[in-house]
Amino acid sequence: MHSDERARDVEALARRWGSRLYAFCRRLAPSRADADDLYQQTFLRVLDMPGRVEEGNNPAGFLMAIAARLWRDEQVKRARRHRIAPVDPEPDRVEQAPDTGSTEQLVEDAMLRREVQESVRKLPDVLRMPVLLFYMGGLSVREVADALHLPQGTVKTRLYQARQQLKSELEGYSI
């Protein structure tokens, strides 16, 4: 495939699925800068891939799987660097307000959403990544397993463990 043609395909992917991918990156990464880097690295990786991303094969999930693998690889590198020179990054999260419903309902929904997001963020990466890929990415268990290079049974177990942890943490939550 010609490089101009490839660039147009990737640009079309970014227009169509970029906002969904960016939201995924923001949930994976602790800071906006890390999310921005992850987002860019994902599209650079797609740009270097041969062939096209087929529309019928869940392109959003495909992009999220690439981002998840890049994130996991980066976490391994960070862990090595942290052992040598520890750094404590400060997350900078941005909340998006919904735009329908009564003010009271909007506030309650935003509080619940923030609580769920915070609970998911606290999950260890081994549980958080399958949750984000499965629920946010819309990937099947098989696709999550392929993306993370894990057996399907392991993905099912991690999704179950994550749901149990989230349930336990959120049971006491009330507005």
Steps between C-alpha positions, in 0.01 A plus 500: 500500500633844405600726793255779402219246478602354838508846658146571368374171646652577840363854486152359430539265798599794720199704389256215552639332812747751645277640774409153625867396495601818682240437772647150539854641522387748768366211708820300463752776553544690828550838334384691197855510363531121526159458334601737219822304444318167505241629252768622260708184535194289419441677168872494420496124555198465267676714243792255501275193461449335165149471363179677593288497811169357383188685615314174570768374741439735795757769414445681832578182690800436276636848577438453872677165495804667342487775763471240778806311374698824467392600852600164645840521329547854633408388852774236488751768394377740771530231766863445402571874502316541832727243665797712392356851557157511671254764378148567630287645213196713585186412296307783333152370424220684325135417556247532221154617602196333346259731325150363565265460798421693815776674690461266796514193277800642314689550826412150624601344168828692495579396858426135428698508175795661680483238776490214248787651297706547815432140606601371156811721507602341834489150355841349433595509130450124465131551583446853367619431146260210433213703652570801279547291185189290564257767622632817342668349196214268420740213442390142551677280755688336212607840362615617845694176538665553162579864575661420835654170387313307771284187503125571484451335840745743656311795351170363635656454844644852500168651392327309779760609756472861385120492524526354851745770610287775346184359655666484841631855473182652360251316727526765770475787254179699510402848394 
